[in-house]
Amino acid sequence: MNLIPCGSKAKTKVGEIEGIITAISIRFDRASYEFSYFTATDYKTCWLNESEFHTEVKERNKIGFRK
């Protein structure tokens, strides 16, 4: 599985909100990313699927067990 590394800058496709990937959750064969961002007055986080944001990151982290 190839994952976007934590600390990567990202932008949501809906609303074009800029933020940072701060955590990854893996369940079965899917990954969800914790997206952290600031509004005018608050710090917020939400969980997104990779299809809900875009990033400029070219190199991904490969994880898994060796066969």
LUMZALO-264353 format. One record per residue: residue in one letter; x, y, z of N, C-alpha, C in turn. Coordinates in steps of 0.1 Angstrom, whole numbers, padded with zeros to 4 digits, always signed. Last residue first. Layout:
BEGIN
aXYZXYZXYZ
...
***
This chain:
BEGIN
k+0069-0102+0018+0064-0115+0014+0076-0125+0012
r+0067-0078+0043+0074-0084+0033+0069-0098+0030
f+0038-0057+0049+0047-0068+0053+0055-0073+0041
g+0037-0021+0046+0032-0035+0045+0042-0045+0050
i+0041+0009+0026+0040+0002+0039+0035-0012+0036
k+0057+0035+0011+0052+0022+0009+0052+0015+0022
n+0049+0069+0008+0055+0059+0016+0049+0045+0014
r+0054+0086-0023+0046+0081-0013+0054+0071-0004
e+0062+0115-0041+0067+0103-0035+0059+0099-0023
k+0047+0138-0047+0049+0128-0058+0054+0115-0052
v+0023+0161-0035+0033+0150-0032+0034+0140-0043
e+0004+0179-0038+0015+0180-0048+0025+0169-0046
t-0030+0168-0036-0017+0172-0030-0007+0172-0041
h-0065+0169-0029-0054+0167-0038-0042+0173-0031
f-0094+0150-0016-0084+0161-0016-0073+0158-0026
e-0111+0129-0018-0117+0141-0014-0107+0153-0013
s-0098+0105-0023-0106+0111-0034-0111+0125-0031
e-0088+0097+0001-0079+0103-0008-0086+0109-0020
n-0111+0107+0027-0106+0097+0018-0097+0104+0008
l-0107+0123+0058-0110+0124+0044-0104+0111+0037
w-0116+0137+0089-0111+0125+0082-0116+0125+0068
c-0106+0168+0103-0116+0159+0098-0109+0148+0091
t-0100+0195+0126-0096+0183+0119-0108+0176+0114
k-0091+0229+0134-0101+0219+0131-0094+0207+0124
y-0089+0258+0153-0081+0247+0147-0091+0236+0145
d-0104+0291+0147-0103+0277+0153-0093+0268+0145
t-0107+0315+0134-0106+0315+0149-0103+0302+0155
a-0106+0311+0106-0102+0324+0112-0100+0324+0127
t-0093+0278+0107-0103+0288+0102-0098+0301+0108
f-0068+0254+0098-0072+0265+0107-0083+0273+0099
y-0066+0218+0098-0066+0231+0092-0071+0242+0102
s-0059+0184+0089-0059+0195+0100-0058+0208+0093
f-0071+0153+0082-0068+0166+0076-0070+0177+0086
e-0063+0120+0083-0068+0131+0091-0062+0144+0085
y-0073+0097+0058-0063+0107+0063-0070+0118+0071
s-0077+0062+0054-0083+0076+0056-0073+0085+0062
a-0074+0035+0032-0068+0044+0041-0076+0057+0042
r-0083+0000+0028-0086+0014+0026-0078+0023+0036
d-0085-0027+0033-0077-0023+0022-0079-0008+0019
f-0088-0025+0067-0088-0035+0056-0080-0030+0045
r-0079+0006+0075-0089-0004+0078-0091-0013+0066
i-0057+0030+0088-0059+0020+0078-0069+0009+0083
s-0053+0064+0090-0060+0053+0096-0062+0043+0085
i-0029+0089+0097-0035+0080+0087-0041+0068+0095
a-0025+0125+0103-0026+0111+0107-0032+0102+0096
t-0022+0149+0090-0016+0148+0104-0017+0134+0109
i-0019+0169+0063-0022+0155+0067-0015+0153+0080
i-0030+0203+0064-0019+0193+0064-0024+0179+0068
g-0047+0226+0041-0043+0220+0054-0032+0211+0053
e-0071+0247+0025-0057+0242+0027-0054+0237+0041
i-0100+0241+0008-0094+0244+0021-0080+0239+0022
e-0118+0241-0015-0104+0245-0016-0098+0249-0003
g-0145+0233-0016-0141+0244-0008-0127+0249-0008
v-0136+0201-0024-0148+0210-0022-0143+0221-0012
k-0110+0192-0023-0116+0195-0036-0128+0203-0035
t-0086+0205+0000-0098+0198-0003-0103+0201-0017
k-0051+0201-0002-0062+0210-0003-0074+0202-0007
a-0020+0197+0018-0031+0192+0009-0042+0203+0008
k+0013+0189+0027+0003+0199+0025-0008+0193+0015
s+0023+0163+0049+0021+0168+0036+0011+0178+0035
g+0023+0152+0074+0031+0164+0072+0029+0170+0059
c+0025+0118+0064+0020+0128+0073+0029+0140+0072
p+0025+0108+0029+0031+0109+0042+0025+0120+0051
i+0002+0087+0013+0007+0101+0014+0013+0103+0028
l+0011+0053+0006+0004+0063+0014+0011+0077+0013
n+0006+0022-0009+0014+0034-0009+0006+0046-0004
m+0008-0012+0000+0000+0000+0000+0009+0012+0000
***
